[in-house]
Amino acid sequence: MTTTNHTTPTGTATTTAPTAATRFPAGFLWGSATASYQIEGAVREDGRTPSIWDTFSHTPGKVLNGDTGDVAVDHYHRWRDDVRLMADLGLTSYRFSVAWPRVQPTGRGPAVQRGLDFYRGLADELLAHGIKPVVTLYHWDLPQELESAGGWPERETAYRFAEYAGIVGEALGDRVEQWVTLNEPWCSAFLGYGSGVHAPGRTDPVAALRAAHHLNLGHGLATSALRSTLPARANIGISLNPSVVRALTDDPADVDAKRRIDALANRVFTGPLLKGAYPEDLLADTARLTDWSFVQDGDTALIHQPLDFIGLNYYTPAIVSAPRAERTGPSLDGHGASEHSPWPGAEDIDFHHVNDDVTAMNWPVDPTGLSDLLLDYTAQAPGVPLYVTENGAAYEDKVVDGAVHDPDRIRYLHAHLAAVHDAIARGADVRGYFLWSLLDNFEWAYGYSKRFGAVYVDYETQTRIPKSSATWYSEVARSGGLPAQD
């Protein structure tokens, strides 16, 4: 048994010892994750052109306080220091995304080698420190030129994504073994084209459904492109953000509300990905909007590629009901305020908070949803390894005497890692956990107002300060198990 020391949020040293009952499997990846637009900055350097998030963040009123990712946390210039920070924390893996417009500025044609060189250097530095790189090809920064041509609602974008995937695979395939095609395609489709709270900010329910299909198609085409390029040892998967949907009551109307949201949040992706077909109830629920004729013969077969793993991102469950006679406030779906719904064909469904323990995002803390999610996907995709590719929380972090103590985040992480451990004990093949996020950063439409990082960033000076949660997570990673809860 290994004994580890850590500093508690009060600053006093204690000793904890993970027991055999709280240890994770040998080889379990202890990682953290980031996204290119949220951390890199340098948006006009080395040939990079605008993405939809550059355009969106520079549009007045779209992002809180008018914040942009122009500088973000300057990772483009500070990446060596950031990798050393990961090594100091004992991380064994790091999931980062490639900025499409840094590699292929117009979304088509030859690559910019300076852009690829940045990611080559980052991967090499990670490997030199014993940290396994995991590459996400798309974390929402579509080249603006492709959006101007129609974006994800247009079929051509899926083919352009496959071309880009092949370029990056060829450039990094000798260094990177684990590949994620898309991160959270639900957000790209339904927040980007439905509610409009994410880039590109369009509010067209049919465009959102078309985008969902073409993201699915892009995943399938990109998977084929990667398999034709990468060494046989490579693993290819996708990171989804499934909603753990629960009915508010056992009333049949509430149970049907759960079914409707599950179709739009989850089965619109898992249907073609895992079963090779879109669910019939989804097609029926949205028939008044579209006949789905944008799905061409053979598309679902292209999407239904073998997966080497599935990444699951989890933050909070969704509690839903049929519409109530009177709403006491806005429907709390947790995806930002908008007069437009991200739920085509289910705009009337109500979302509820039944838990007052919330993060700074006003998301209820419920780790049971994570274990339920892992067990659900174990049943849906038997034999396919799972990774928690995002999990974390934003809190109101403050620097006091040069340190940042965040006991609420430690409590959150402990509870959610315990949920992962529970799922493993019940048969889930979970191979790794990626804390969201390594660094405080640009939190999309919330700008710099929300801090998810294990490492605090002073945005004026770019100083990095590991929070107490970073120290705690470091000790978990080094020991391979959870300490007794304080």
C-alpha positions as CSV (number, residue, x, y, z in Angstrom):
1,M,0.0,0.0,0.0
2,T,1.3,3.4,-1.0
3,T,0.9,6.4,1.3
4,T,0.6,9.9,-0.1
5,N,0.6,13.3,1.4
6,H,-1.6,16.2,0.4
7,T,-2.5,19.7,1.4
8,T,-6.1,20.1,2.5
9,P,-8.1,23.2,1.5
10,T,-7.2,24.6,5.0
11,G,-3.5,24.3,4.2
12,T,-2.7,21.6,6.8
13,A,-0.9,18.4,5.7
14,T,-2.7,15.1,6.1
15,T,-1.9,11.6,5.2
16,T,-4.2,9.5,3.1
17,A,-3.9,5.9,1.9
18,P,-5.9,4.5,-1.0
19,T,-7.1,1.0,-0.1
20,A,-7.3,-1.9,-2.5
21,A,-11.0,-1.3,-2.7
22,T,-10.6,2.2,-4.1
23,R,-7.8,1.4,-6.6
24,F,-8.4,1.7,-10.4
25,P,-7.2,-0.9,-12.9
26,A,-3.6,-1.0,-13.9
27,G,-2.9,1.2,-16.9
28,F,-5.9,3.4,-16.2
29,L,-5.2,6.8,-17.9
30,W,-5.2,9.8,-15.6
31,G,-5.6,12.8,-17.9
32,S,-6.9,16.2,-18.5
33,A,-8.4,17.9,-21.5
34,T,-8.6,21.2,-23.3
35,A,-9.9,22.6,-26.6
36,S,-7.9,24.7,-29.1
37,Y,-10.0,27.8,-29.2
38,Q,-10.3,27.9,-25.5
39,I,-6.6,28.0,-24.7
40,E,-4.4,28.6,-27.7
41,G,-4.8,32.3,-28.6
42,A,-2.5,33.4,-31.5
43,V,-5.5,33.5,-33.7
44,R,-3.8,35.4,-36.5
45,E,-0.4,33.7,-36.4
46,D,1.4,31.2,-38.7
47,G,-1.4,31.2,-41.3
48,R,-4.4,30.6,-39.1
49,T,-7.6,32.1,-40.4
50,P,-10.9,32.8,-38.5
51,S,-13.1,29.9,-37.3
52,I,-16.8,30.3,-36.5
53,W,-15.9,31.0,-32.9
54,D,-13.6,33.9,-33.9
55,T,-16.5,35.3,-35.8
56,F,-19.1,34.6,-33.2
57,S,-17.1,35.9,-30.2
58,H,-16.4,39.2,-32.1
59,T,-20.1,39.6,-32.8
60,P,-21.5,42.1,-30.2
61,G,-23.8,40.5,-27.6
62,K,-22.9,36.9,-28.3
63,V,-20.3,36.3,-25.6
64,L,-20.5,37.6,-22.0
65,N,-18.5,40.8,-21.5
66,G,-17.4,40.8,-25.2
67,D,-14.7,38.2,-24.4
68,T,-12.9,36.5,-27.2
69,G,-10.3,33.7,-27.6
70,D,-7.8,36.0,-29.3
71,V,-5.3,35.5,-26.5
72,A,-7.1,33.0,-24.3
73,V,-4.4,31.6,-22.0
74,D,-1.7,31.9,-24.6
75,H,-1.0,28.2,-24.8
76,Y,0.3,28.6,-28.4
77,H,3.4,30.3,-26.9
78,R,3.4,28.7,-23.5
79,W,2.9,25.0,-24.4
80,R,6.3,23.8,-23.2
81,D,5.6,25.2,-19.7
82,D,2.1,23.8,-19.8
83,V,3.4,20.3,-20.6
84,R,5.9,20.6,-17.7
85,L,3.0,21.5,-15.5
86,M,1.2,18.4,-16.6
87,A,4.2,16.3,-15.9
88,D,4.6,17.9,-12.4
89,L,1.0,16.9,-11.7
90,G,1.7,13.3,-12.7
91,L,-0.8,13.2,-15.6
92,T,-0.4,10.1,-17.8
93,S,-2.4,11.4,-20.7
94,Y,-3.5,14.7,-22.3
95,R,-6.4,15.2,-24.6
96,F,-6.1,18.3,-26.9
97,S,-7.9,19.4,-30.0
98,V,-6.4,20.5,-33.3
99,A,-7.6,23.9,-34.6
100,W,-8.9,23.1,-38.1
101,P,-8.2,26.7,-39.4
102,R,-4.6,26.5,-38.1
103,V,-4.0,23.4,-40.3
104,Q,-6.3,24.0,-43.3
105,P,-7.2,27.7,-43.3
106,T,-10.0,27.5,-45.9
107,G,-11.2,24.1,-44.8
108,R,-10.0,22.6,-48.1
109,G,-6.7,22.0,-49.9
110,P,-3.2,21.6,-48.7
111,A,-2.1,22.0,-45.1
112,V,-0.1,24.8,-43.5
113,Q,3.0,23.0,-42.3
114,R,3.6,25.6,-39.5
115,G,0.2,24.7,-38.0
116,L,1.0,21.0,-38.2
117,D,4.5,21.7,-36.7
118,F,2.8,23.2,-33.6
119,Y,0.9,19.9,-32.9
120,R,3.9,17.8,-33.9
121,G,6.0,19.6,-31.3
122,L,3.3,19.4,-28.7
123,A,2.9,15.6,-29.2
124,D,6.7,15.2,-29.0
125,E,7.0,17.2,-25.8
126,L,4.2,15.1,-24.2
127,L,5.8,11.9,-25.2
128,A,9.2,13.1,-23.8
129,H,7.5,13.6,-20.4
130,G,5.8,10.2,-20.5
131,I,2.3,11.7,-21.3
132,K,0.2,9.9,-23.8
133,P,-1.3,12.4,-26.4
134,V,-5.0,12.0,-27.4
135,V,-6.0,14.1,-30.4
136,T,-9.5,15.5,-30.9
137,L,-9.9,16.5,-34.5
138,Y,-12.9,18.7,-34.1
139,H,-13.8,20.7,-31.0
140,W,-16.0,23.2,-32.6
141,D,-13.7,25.6,-34.5
142,L,-15.0,25.1,-38.1
143,P,-13.1,27.3,-40.6
144,Q,-15.3,30.3,-41.2
145,E,-15.0,29.8,-45.0
146,L,-16.8,26.5,-44.7
147,E,-19.5,28.1,-42.6
148,S,-19.9,30.8,-45.2
149,A,-20.5,28.0,-47.7
150,G,-23.3,26.5,-45.5
151,G,-21.5,24.9,-42.6
152,W,-22.5,21.6,-41.0
153,P,-26.1,21.7,-42.5
154,E,-24.4,21.1,-45.9
155,R,-23.2,17.6,-46.9
156,E,-20.0,18.9,-48.4
157,T,-18.7,19.9,-44.9
158,A,-18.6,16.2,-44.0
159,Y,-16.3,15.5,-46.9
160,R,-14.1,18.4,-46.1
161,F,-13.8,17.1,-42.6
162,A,-12.7,13.7,-43.8
163,E,-10.0,15.4,-46.0
164,Y,-8.8,17.3,-43.0
165,A,-8.8,14.2,-40.8
166,G,-6.5,12.4,-43.3
167,I,-4.1,15.4,-43.3
168,V,-3.8,15.4,-39.5
169,G,-3.6,11.6,-39.3
170,E,-0.8,11.5,-41.8
171,A,1.1,14.3,-39.9
172,L,0.7,12.9,-36.4
173,G,0.1,9.2,-36.8
174,D,3.6,8.3,-36.0
175,R,3.3,10.0,-32.6
176,V,-0.4,9.7,-31.6
177,E,-2.2,6.4,-31.1
178,Q,-5.6,7.6,-29.8
179,W,-7.9,9.7,-31.9
180,V,-11.2,11.4,-31.3
181,T,-13.1,12.5,-34.4
182,L,-15.7,14.8,-32.9
183,N,-16.2,16.3,-29.5
184,E,-19.9,16.7,-28.4
185,P,-21.6,16.8,-31.8
186,W,-24.8,17.5,-30.0
187,C,-23.5,21.0,-29.0
188,S,-22.2,21.7,-32.6
189,A,-25.6,20.8,-34.1
190,F,-28.2,21.9,-31.6
191,L,-26.5,24.8,-29.8
192,G,-24.8,26.1,-32.9
193,Y,-27.7,25.8,-35.4
194,G,-30.8,25.4,-33.1
195,S,-30.7,27.7,-30.1
196,G,-27.9,29.8,-31.4
197,V,-26.0,30.2,-28.1
198,H,-22.9,28.7,-29.7
199,A,-21.1,29.5,-32.9
200,P,-22.2,30.0,-35.6
201,G,-25.3,31.3,-33.8
202,R,-28.0,30.2,-36.2
203,T,-31.5,29.4,-35.0
204,D,-33.0,27.0,-37.5
205,P,-34.4,23.7,-36.2
206,V,-34.1,22.0,-39.5
207,A,-30.5,23.2,-40.0
208,A,-29.8,21.7,-36.5
209,L,-31.1,18.3,-37.6
210,R,-29.2,18.5,-40.9
211,A,-26.1,19.4,-39.0
212,A,-26.5,16.4,-36.7
213,H,-26.6,14.1,-39.6
214,H,-23.7,15.6,-41.4
215,L,-21.6,15.5,-38.2
216,N,-22.4,11.8,-38.0
217,L,-21.5,11.4,-41.6
218,G,-18.3,13.4,-41.1
219,H,-17.4,11.1,-38.2
220,G,-17.9,8.0,-40.4
221,L,-15.9,9.5,-43.4
222,A,-13.1,10.7,-41.1
223,T,-12.9,7.3,-39.4
224,S,-12.4,5.7,-42.8
225,A,-9.8,8.4,-43.8
226,L,-7.9,7.8,-40.5
227,R,-7.9,4.0,-40.9
228,S,-6.4,4.4,-44.4
229,T,-3.7,6.6,-43.0
230,L,-2.8,5.5,-39.4
231,P,-0.8,2.5,-38.3
232,A,-2.8,-0.5,-37.3
233,R,-2.1,0.2,-33.6
234,A,-4.2,3.4,-33.7
235,N,-7.5,3.6,-31.8
236,I,-10.3,5.7,-33.2
237,G,-13.4,6.8,-31.4
238,I,-15.7,9.8,-30.7
239,S,-16.5,11.9,-27.6
240,L,-20.3,12.3,-27.0
241,N,-22.0,14.3,-24.3
242,P,-25.0,12.1,-23.7
243,S,-27.8,13.4,-21.5
244,V,-28.7,11.2,-18.6
245,V,-32.4,11.9,-19.0
246,R,-34.7,11.2,-16.1
247,A,-38.5,11.8,-15.9
248,L,-39.6,14.1,-13.2
249,T,-42.4,11.7,-12.2
250,D,-43.8,8.3,-13.3
251,D,-46.7,10.0,-15.1
252,P,-46.9,8.6,-18.6
253,A,-46.6,12.2,-20.1
254,D,-43.4,12.8,-18.2
255,V,-42.0,9.4,-19.3
256,D,-42.8,10.3,-22.9
257,A,-41.0,13.6,-22.4
258,K,-38.0,11.6,-21.3
259,R,-38.3,9.5,-24.5
260,R,-38.5,12.6,-26.7
261,I,-35.4,14.3,-25.2
262,D,-33.5,11.0,-25.2
263,A,-34.1,10.7,-28.9
264,L,-32.8,14.3,-29.6
265,A,-29.9,14.3,-27.1
266,N,-28.6,10.7,-27.4
267,R,-30.2,8.4,-30.0
268,V,-29.8,10.8,-32.9
269,F,-26.1,9.9,-32.6
270,T,-26.1,6.4,-31.1
271,G,-28.7,5.2,-33.5
272,P,-26.5,5.5,-36.6
273,L,-23.2,5.1,-34.7
274,L,-24.1,1.9,-32.9
275,K,-27.0,0.4,-34.8
276,G,-26.7,1.8,-38.3
277,A,-30.1,3.5,-38.3
278,Y,-31.9,6.6,-37.0
279,P,-34.6,5.8,-34.4
280,E,-38.1,5.7,-35.9
281,D,-39.6,7.7,-33.0
282,L,-37.1,10.5,-33.7
283,L,-38.1,10.6,-37.3
284,A,-41.8,10.7,-36.3
285,D,-41.3,13.3,-33.6
286,T,-39.6,15.7,-36.1
287,A,-41.8,14.8,-39.1
288,R,-43.5,18.2,-39.0
289,L,-40.2,19.9,-39.5
290,T,-38.4,17.6,-42.1
291,D,-38.7,14.4,-44.0
292,W,-35.0,13.6,-43.4
293,S,-34.4,13.4,-47.1
294,F,-30.9,14.8,-46.5
295,V,-30.1,11.2,-45.3
296,Q,-28.9,9.5,-48.5
297,D,-28.8,5.8,-49.3
298,G,-25.7,4.3,-47.7
299,D,-25.1,7.2,-45.2
300,T,-25.9,5.2,-42.1
301,A,-23.6,2.4,-43.3
302,L,-20.8,4.9,-43.6
303,I,-21.5,6.2,-40.1
304,H,-21.7,2.8,-38.6
305,Q,-18.0,2.2,-38.5
306,P,-16.4,-0.1,-35.9
307,L,-15.3,2.0,-32.8
308,D,-12.2,1.3,-30.9
309,F,-13.6,3.2,-27.9
310,I,-16.3,5.7,-26.9
311,G,-15.6,8.9,-25.0
312,L,-18.3,10.1,-22.7
313,N,-18.5,13.7,-21.3
314,Y,-20.6,14.1,-18.2
315,Y,-21.5,17.1,-16.0
316,T,-25.1,16.8,-14.8
317,P,-28.3,14.8,-15.5
318,A,-31.4,16.2,-17.3
319,I,-34.7,16.0,-15.4
320,V,-37.6,16.5,-17.7
321,S,-41.4,16.6,-17.7
322,A,-44.3,17.2,-20.0
323,P,-45.2,20.9,-20.2
324,R,-46.7,22.3,-17.0
325,A,-49.7,24.5,-17.1
326,E,-47.6,27.5,-15.9
327,R,-43.9,27.9,-15.9
328,T,-42.5,29.6,-12.8
329,G,-39.3,30.6,-14.8
330,P,-37.3,29.6,-17.8
331,S,-37.0,25.9,-18.6
332,L,-33.7,24.9,-17.1
333,D,-32.0,22.8,-19.8
334,G,-28.6,24.1,-18.7
335,H,-27.5,25.2,-22.1
336,G,-27.7,29.0,-21.8
337,A,-30.5,31.5,-22.2
338,S,-32.1,31.8,-25.7
339,E,-35.6,32.4,-27.0
340,H,-34.9,29.6,-29.4
341,S,-34.9,25.9,-28.3
342,P,-32.1,23.5,-29.0
343,W,-34.8,20.7,-29.0
344,P,-36.4,20.5,-32.5
345,G,-39.8,19.0,-32.2
346,A,-39.7,19.0,-28.4
347,E,-39.7,22.7,-27.7
348,D,-42.4,22.3,-25.1
349,I,-40.6,20.0,-22.8
350,D,-39.8,21.4,-19.3
351,F,-36.5,20.9,-17.6
352,H,-36.2,21.0,-13.8
353,H,-33.7,21.3,-10.9
354,V,-34.4,18.9,-8.1
355,N,-31.0,19.4,-6.4
356,D,-29.9,22.6,-4.8
357,D,-26.2,21.5,-4.8
358,V,-25.1,23.3,-7.9
359,T,-21.8,24.5,-9.5
360,A,-21.1,28.0,-10.7
361,M,-22.8,27.0,-14.0
362,N,-26.0,26.3,-12.0
363,W,-25.6,22.6,-12.9
364,P,-26.8,20.3,-10.2
365,V,-24.1,17.9,-8.8
366,D,-25.2,14.3,-9.2
367,P,-22.5,11.7,-9.6
368,T,-25.0,8.9,-9.9
369,G,-25.6,10.1,-13.4
370,L,-22.0,9.3,-14.4
371,S,-22.1,5.7,-13.1
372,D,-25.5,5.2,-14.8
373,L,-24.1,6.6,-18.1
374,L,-21.1,4.3,-18.1
375,L,-23.3,1.2,-17.4
376,D,-25.8,2.3,-20.0
377,Y,-23.0,2.5,-22.7
378,T,-21.6,-0.8,-21.5
379,A,-24.9,-2.4,-22.3
380,Q,-25.3,-0.4,-25.6
381,A,-21.9,-1.1,-26.9
382,P,-20.7,-4.4,-25.4
383,G,-17.0,-5.0,-25.8
384,V,-16.2,-1.3,-26.7
385,P,-13.9,0.3,-24.1
386,L,-15.1,3.6,-22.6
387,Y,-13.3,6.7,-21.5
388,V,-14.6,9.6,-19.4
389,T,-13.3,12.3,-21.8
390,E,-14.6,15.2,-19.9
391,N,-15.8,15.7,-16.3
392,G,-15.4,18.6,-14.0
393,A,-16.9,21.7,-12.4
394,A,-16.7,25.5,-12.4
395,Y,-16.6,27.2,-9.0
396,E,-16.0,30.8,-7.9
397,D,-12.2,30.4,-7.4
398,K,-10.2,33.2,-5.7
399,V,-6.5,33.7,-5.1
400,V,-5.8,34.2,-1.4
401,D,-2.2,34.7,-0.3
402,G,-0.9,33.3,-3.5
403,A,-3.0,30.1,-3.4
404,V,-6.3,28.8,-4.6
405,H,-8.2,26.5,-2.3
406,D,-11.2,24.8,-4.0
407,P,-12.7,22.2,-1.6
408,D,-16.0,22.1,-3.5
409,R,-14.1,21.0,-6.7
410,I,-12.2,18.3,-4.7
411,R,-15.5,17.1,-3.3
412,Y,-17.0,17.0,-6.8
413,L,-14.1,15.1,-8.3
414,H,-13.9,12.6,-5.4
415,A,-17.6,11.8,-5.8
416,H,-17.5,11.5,-9.6
417,L,-14.3,9.3,-9.6
418,A,-16.0,7.2,-7.0
419,A,-18.9,6.8,-9.4
420,V,-16.5,5.7,-12.2
421,H,-14.9,3.2,-9.8
422,D,-18.4,1.9,-8.9
423,A,-19.2,1.5,-12.6
424,I,-16.0,-0.4,-13.2
425,A,-16.8,-2.7,-10.2
426,R,-20.2,-3.4,-11.8
427,G,-18.7,-4.4,-15.2
428,A,-18.0,-1.2,-17.1
429,D,-14.7,-1.3,-19.1
430,V,-13.5,2.2,-18.4
431,R,-9.9,2.8,-19.4
432,G,-9.3,6.4,-18.4
433,Y,-10.6,9.7,-17.0
434,F,-9.9,13.2,-18.4
435,L,-10.5,16.1,-16.0
436,W,-12.1,19.1,-17.5
437,S,-10.1,21.2,-17.6
438,L,-6.4,21.5,-17.2
439,L,-6.5,25.3,-17.2
440,D,-9.0,28.0,-16.6
441,N,-9.9,29.3,-20.1
442,F,-12.4,30.8,-22.5
443,E,-15.7,29.2,-21.5
444,W,-17.5,29.7,-24.8
445,A,-20.5,32.0,-24.5
446,Y,-19.6,32.6,-20.8
447,G,-16.3,34.1,-21.8
448,Y,-13.8,34.2,-18.9
449,S,-16.5,34.4,-16.2
450,K,-16.5,30.6,-15.4
451,R,-13.4,28.7,-14.2
452,F,-13.2,25.0,-14.8
453,G,-9.5,24.6,-14.5
454,A,-7.5,22.5,-12.0
455,V,-4.9,25.3,-12.6
456,Y,-5.9,28.9,-12.0
457,V,-4.9,31.4,-14.7
458,D,-4.5,35.1,-14.0
459,Y,-5.7,36.3,-17.4
460,E,-3.8,39.6,-17.1
461,T,-0.4,38.1,-16.4
462,Q,-1.0,34.5,-17.7
463,T,0.4,33.2,-14.4
464,R,-0.6,29.6,-13.7
465,I,-1.4,28.6,-10.1
466,P,-2.3,25.0,-9.4
467,K,-5.4,24.8,-7.2
468,S,-5.8,22.5,-4.3
469,S,-7.8,20.3,-6.6
470,A,-4.8,20.0,-8.9
471,T,-2.7,18.7,-6.0
472,W,-5.5,16.3,-4.9
473,Y,-5.9,15.0,-8.5
474,S,-2.1,14.6,-8.8
475,E,-2.0,12.4,-5.8
476,V,-4.9,10.3,-7.1
477,A,-3.1,9.9,-10.4
478,R,0.2,8.9,-8.8
479,S,-1.4,6.5,-6.3
480,G,-3.9,5.0,-8.8
481,G,-6.7,5.2,-6.2
482,L,-9.0,7.4,-4.2
483,P,-8.1,8.5,-0.7
484,A,-10.5,8.3,2.2
485,Q,-12.9,11.2,1.9
486,D,-12.1,14.1,4.2
